[in-house]
Amino acid sequence: MKMKAILLSALCISVSACAQQAKTADEHPALESVAPYPAAEKGQVRQVIWLPQQQNEENYKVELLIGKTLEVDCNRHMMGAQLEQQTLKGWGYDYYVVKSLTPPASTRMACIDNSKHQAFVAANIGAHSLQRYNSKLPMVIYTPADVQVKYRLWQADSAINEAVTQ
């Protein structure tokens, strides 16, 4: 009986170590094992963001940055995008589809040295730019093949301030 308990204890420790190793290796399950997300249409790619688990996830937000890396000068460059939120039928999981991306525009300042460099230019996607943090489900975004998806994490400050009554 004591031997069974020792073997069971060793097995639990081994399984726990293996699970911890998988987490540290930053491996993610196949998207199809989570839900039947549709395949990307011709000319599009499916891009997935897997968020790490956080304590108090309600204190975090995810900023979606959808755009392209372009050759730019000293001006401020921008573009717009039409991002559509869709729901996976029967599952209730949301995903996003970039319907269109406007050509880049820029300010017209005179650049002193006329030099150019590569920079990521994010499109204005409006209200969809800040998303709720949820490590339990991946964020799935369908984009044209030449569009990049990047993201930035935001965390609320623990200090809560009061408004002034005037």
Order of alpha helices (4+ residues) and beta strands (2+ residues): alpha-alpha-beta-beta-beta-beta-beta-beta-beta-beta-beta
